[in-house]
Each structure stands twice: as C-alpha cells, then as structure tokens.
Amino acid sequence: MKSIYLDHAASTPVHPEVAKVMLNIMTEQYGNASSVHHFGRSAKKIVSGARDTIAAFLGCSPEEWVFTSGGTESDNLAIFGAATAAAASGKGKHIVTTAIEHHAVLNTCEELEKEGFTVTYLPVDATGRVSVADVEAALQEDTILISVMYANNEVGTIQPIQEIGQLAAEQGILFHVDAVQVLGLVPLSLHELPVDYMSFTAHKINGPQGIGGLYIRRGAPLHPRQHGGLQERGRRAGTESLAGVAGFAKAVEIAVQGLAARNERALVLRNMLLQELDRLIGRESYTINGNATYLLPSILNISIPGARTDVLLMNLDMEGIAAASGSACTSGSLEISHVLQAMKLSENLLESAVRFSTGLGNTSEEIEYVARKIETILKRLRK
C-alpha cells in the first residue's frame, strides 16, 4: 500500500540538509551557550550564527529575534507579553483579533479576559477573510493590541496584513501576526512590514519540531512569560537547543531561497488535484472552501457533501493517504472547525470538509492516486 502524506500544514518532514546540520551538532556539541569556557563559547557561536542567519533571511536585526519552543509559545509570548506591558503603562486593556485564529491565539485571549482584558473577536466573510473596515470599526480608545494571522491554517486564506498594520501604526496600536503558515510561501521582509510581533515555527518549513521564533520590533514592549536565566536578552529564559536553532536556521535558508519554486510546485499540485477531481467525480460534487485570490497554494480545503469528514478521513487513511479536518491541534477530536463555522458555511459543507496540504516529497503521481482513491471511496460510500 502506498503511503502519501498530504498534511504538511500540520507538520512537515525534516529536510535532509537540516537533519545533517542537526546531527553534526548533536554528536559534536554539548556545551551550554551561557557557560564561559570554550565549550560554552562554541555553543554560543552556534546560537548567534543561527540568529544572524534567520534575521538576514527575514529582513530584521538579530537582536529582534527570540528563539522559542514553537508557534504556540511565540503566540503566547507576543500576546501576553505585549498586552500586559501595554496595560501596565496605563494604555488600556482592549484587544482585537479574529474568530478564525489558531487556538494558540484564541485561548490566550480567553485567558487574558479572565484577567480583566476585553477582547473583540471579528467575523470573516464566506472565504475566511477579515475586513479592514471591521478592524477599524472595532478599535476603541483603550485598544492596545491587534492580532491577526497572516494566512489561515485550515483554508489557506491570506489576510490584508499590510493594510491592518498601517491602520494599527496610525493609531499607535501594537500589531501581532501569527505567520506560522506563510514562511517559505510568502515573501517576508520584516522591517518593511508594519508589524510589531510575528510568530514562526520550524516544523512547518521542513525543520525540527520543538523550536520556533518570535520577531519583536525594536522598541516594542514585552513582558517575559518564562523566568529563569537571562537567555534571549531576558525575554525568554531557558537553555537554548543547539541542534534546534541550527536546524531552524538551515530550514529558513532553504525555504526562503526556494520560495518561488515551492509556490510554483504547490500550485501545480493543487490544480492537478482539482482537475482530476473534476474529471473523476465532477465539479458539482464538491465545494472549495477559502479565497480564490488571496490563498496559499499549498492548502486546499474542500467539502464533499454526502461524505462525512470523519468517514472520509478514515477511508483515506486506510488507503495510506494522510489528510486532515483542520488544525492538527484540534483535529484529533474531529470537532466541527471553528474556522469553517466563522465562515458561516452550510451544515452539509461543515460536516464534509477535508484539508489537503502539500509539500516536500509530494509528486504528481501521488496526486493522481489520491483523486482516484477519493472517487473509489465516494462510490463505496454512496452504495
């Protein structure tokens, strides 16, 4: 039986070059970057080199980059850190975000509400895109932070980050962006973006799991959430993962340098899957969920009325095909997606949505095989 992985939006295979870099460090380096002896200095050089590499490829200064354990911690650090710092200075306690954010953002906002903050959760249109006008209308005198994801992890819709950022800057409001899904697919030059905080993680770009990063614009306020040593300029305590940061840096290098080819390949595979589905099951048999213009080509979310999500995913898995119902952090429960609910999709579309996300290693032959298996599964289910 074939084994086909179409869940790259959840996590990606480690690139061989990344693995090689990490293995070299894991077998040759074991000093603590905070130690003063030569083992420690060697470790510190690795951390500093990784920071310099990432900063260069993302267009920011090395001191504006903080290593974290991943996207969730980066979101938590940015939102908790910015909100509590702004509130402590007496600027207010109101936050604006959207209803389709990752739970790392939504649950953090809910925790802040328990601490006396108020949060406005903005709606999105039927394609999953937030309106800049709605963001502006939601602003209050005590608004201190706006948090909007760059592109949605379930439907791939890209948000108007530039426009929202300009609005936030004009109003003197801090702006956080969860950019976990866009690195290596959307060109990024952080100093050219009106953004104060931006979250990243390595395992979405063929890097290791358990390592991420947060861009913090120079001068942007931030209260640390993790206390201990003075690592990361006192913003995030904890001994750095040498292999992790080096692997992350190599993954960023590969992702940014290969951005155009990666996008082109993702679009080819996306179009091929749609064309094959049109041929085999008919265009009228499914609905594409997301925005037709502002989209990540690597993510394709479709609903196939008459085939329940859980049943379709189980049957695909039996054929060796890994797909998803949405965010990997919640898809284990197979609950109805909060993103699709916010898009106000009809019940039959909500209950039959499946996400296919492509990446390193996927081939045209695999896509053709997946389309044929979907046809076979649907025939079986409809009998």
N, C-alpha and C positions, 0 to 999 in steps of 0.2 A: 504493500500500500504506500502511496505517495505521502509525503509529509510537507505540507505547504503552509507557510507562516504569513498570514495577512493581518497581523495585529501590531504593526510597527508603531502605531500611535500610543500603544501601551508601553512597550519596551522593545529595544532593538538588539540584534546580535552584535557582539563586540567585533569591531573591525580588526582583522589580523594584525595590522600595523600598530593598533592601540594595544592589543594583547602583548605584542612583542616588547613594546616600551614598558608596560607594566611588569612583565615577567622579569625583565632585566633589573628593575628596581627592587622587586620583591626578593630576588635572590642575591642582590649585591648591596642593598642599602637597608639599614635598620636603625639609624640614629634618630634622635628626636630633634626636630628643627629648632627647638627652644634651648638646646644644650649648647654650651660654649666651646666644647672640644671639637676636634676636626671631624668626628662622626656627625655631630650636630651641625657644623658649618656646611658639610656636604649635603645634609638633608635640607637645610635652609635654602641652599642654592637650587635644589630641585623645585621647592615650593615657589621661590621667587621667579625662577625661569618659567614655570607653568603660568604664573600670574601675568608675567610680561607677555607671553605668547598669546594668551586669551585676550588681554587688553588690546594688543596690537590688531588682532583679527576682528575685534568687536568695536574698535574705534573709541576706546576710553583710556583713562590713565590707570596704571596698575594699582594705585592706592584707592581707586574707586571700586575695586573688585574684592568681594569677600567670598571665600570658599565656604560651602555649607554641605549638608548631607544629601541635598536633593531639592527638587522643586517645592515640595511641601514645606520644608524648613525655610526656604527662601521666601515663599509667600507669607509664612507666619512672621518671620523676622521683619519683613518690609512693612506689613500692615500693623502688627502690634507695635513695632519699633517706631514707625512714623506717627501713628495715632497717639500713642502715649507721650511721645516727645512734644507733639504739637499741643496736646491738651495741657501738658504741664506748663507750657508757656502762656496759657490762657487764651489760645486762639479759637477754641471751640471743641465740640465733640461729635460733629456730624460727618458721616462717611457716605459716599455714593458708590455703588457698584451695580452689577447687572445680575439678573436672575439665572444666567447661564454659566456663571463662573464655575471653575473647578471647586470641589468641596474644600480644598485647602484654603481657599479664599472665603467661601460661604460660611464654613464652620468657624473660621477665625473671626469673621464679622459677628456671628452669633455670640461668640464668647465676649466680644467687646460690648455687645448690647447688655450683657449681664453686668458689665462694669460701669454702666451709665452712659455709654455712647448710643447715638441713634444712627440707624442705617437705612438708606433708601435703596431698594432693590429695583432697578429699572427693567421694564419689559423689553422684549426684542420683537422684530417683525417675523413674518412667517418663514423667512430664510435664516433667522438666527442673528440678525444684525441690529445693533443698538443705534438709536438716532442721536446725533449730536445735539439736536434741539431738545430732546428729552433730558440729556445730561445737563444742559444749560438751565432748563426749567426746574431741575431738581436741586440746584445749588441754593444754599442758604447763607446767611451772614456768618454762621458758625461752622460752615463746611471746611474741613481741614484736609480731606483726602478723597481722591477718586481712584478706584481700582477697576481696571477693565482688561480682560485677557486679549492678547494680540490676535490669536486665532483659536476658535473653539476646537477642543479635542474630540468631540463627538461628530460634528458635521463639517468641520473644516472652514467655517465662515470666518473671514478676516474682518476685523473691526476698524473703524476710522480713527486709528491711534493718533495720527498726526493732528487731526482736527481737534480731537478731545484734549490732547496735550497742549495745544496752543490756547484753547479755552482755559484750561487749568492754570497755565502760566500767566495769562492776562489777569486772572482773578486771584493770583497768589496762593493757589491751592496745590498741595502736593499730589503727584500723579504716580501710581504704581501700575506696572504692566506685567502680567504673567505671560512670558514669551516662551514657555517650555516647548510648544509645538512648532515654532517657526524657525528656530536656528537651523541653518543649512538649507532653508527653503525660501526665506525672505531676506533680502539684503539688509544688514543692520550696521549702522554707524551711530553708536550711542550718543556721541557728542553733538550729532546733528538732529537728534530726536528730542522733542520737548517732554522728556521723561525724567523723573527723579529716582525711581527704583525699577529695576527689571529683573525678573526671576528666570533662572535657567536650570537645566539638569543634564547630566551627561548621557544617561541611558536612553534618551530619545534620539541621539545622534551617533549611535554605534560606539558609545563609550561605556564605562562601567556603571553599574548600579551603585547607589550609596554615596554619590558625590554630585554636588551642584554648585551653583554660584548665584550671588546677588550683586547687581550693579547698583551702587549708591552714588548718585551725583555729588560731586564735591560741594560741601556746604549743606546738603540735605540732612535734616535732623533724624536721629535714630537712637532709640534706647535699646541696648542689647537685651536679648531674652535668655541667653545662656551665659552663666557666670562661672568664672574659674581663673584661668590664666589670661595673659594679655595677647593671645594669638589674634590674628586678623585685626590688628590695631585696636584691640579691646572691644571689637564689635561682635565677635563670635568666639567664645572660649572653646578650647579643646585641641588636643594634639592633631595635627594635620595628617591626612592619609597620603603618604608619599606616592604610592602607586596610583591612587585615585586621582590626585591632582595632575600628575603627569599624563595619565591616560585621558583625562578630560581635555587637557591642552592639545594632545595629539588628535583627539576626535574633533575638536573645534577647528583645528587646522585643516583636516581632511574635509569637513563639512562645508566650511566657507569657501575653500578653493574649488570644491566640486559642486558648488551651488547650482550653476546653470545646467550642468549635465544631470544633476539629481532631479531638478524640476522637470526637465525635458523627458527624462525616463519615466517619472511618476505620471506625467500627463499621457504619455503613450500607453502605459498600462491601464490607466483609468479609462481612456477612450476605448481601448480594446475590450475591457470587461463590459462596458456599456453596449458596444456594438455586438458582442457575442450574445449578451442577454436579449437585445432587440431581436436578433436572428433566431434564438432558440426558444424564448418564452414570450416574446412580443413586448413592444414598448408600453402597451396598455396594461401590462401585468404588474408593473412596479412604479414607484414614485421616488425621485431623488430628493433627499432632504438636505437643504443647505442653499447657499447662494451661488448662482450660476456665473457671477462675475468676480466677486471677492472670495476666492476659495484657495485652499491648499490642495494641489492636485493629488497629493498622496492619500487623502482621506475621501472615501466615498461611502456615504450613508444612504441606504435605500430601504424602502418599505415594500414588502410583497404581501398585500392583503390576501388573507386565506392561509398564510403560513406564519404561525406564531413564532415570535423571536426565539424563545427557549427551544422549541421543537426544531426550528431550522438550524440553530447553532449546534444542537446535539447531533443532528444528522450530518452536518458539515464535518464535525469533529470525528464522527465515525468513518468519514471518508478521508481523514487525515488533514483536513483543512481547518486552520485556526482563524476564526473571525471573532467579532465581539458585539456586545449590545450597547456599548458606550464606554464610559470611563472605566479603566481597569480597577480603580479603587472601589467601585461600586458594582461592577458587572457580575461579580460573584453571587450577588443576591438576586440578579435578574429582575430588579425592580424597574418600573417604567421610568425612563430617563427624564430627569428634571429639565434637561435642555430641550427635549422634544415637547415636553408639556408647556414650557415657556413659549415655544414657537406656535402653540395652540393648534397642533395637528389633530386631525380627527382620530377617533378611537381606533379604527381599523389600521391607521398608519402608525399610531403609537405602539400597538401590540405586535407589529410585524417588522420593526426596524432592525437592521443589521449594519454594522460598520466594517468595511474592508479598508485596511490601511497598508500601503505597500512600502517597500524599502529595499535595503541591501540584500541581494541574493534572489529577488523575485524575477521571474522570466515570463516571456510571452507565452511559452508552452504551459506554464503553471496557470496563467490567467485563463487560457482556453479550457484547460482541465476543470477549473473551478466553475466556469459557466456551464459546462456540460453536466457537472455534478448537481448544480442548482436545478437544472432542467429535470434531471432524473429524480431528485428529491421531491420537487413540486408535483411531478406526475404521480409519484408514490403516495404523497400526502392527499392528493385530490381524489384518489381512488377510495 
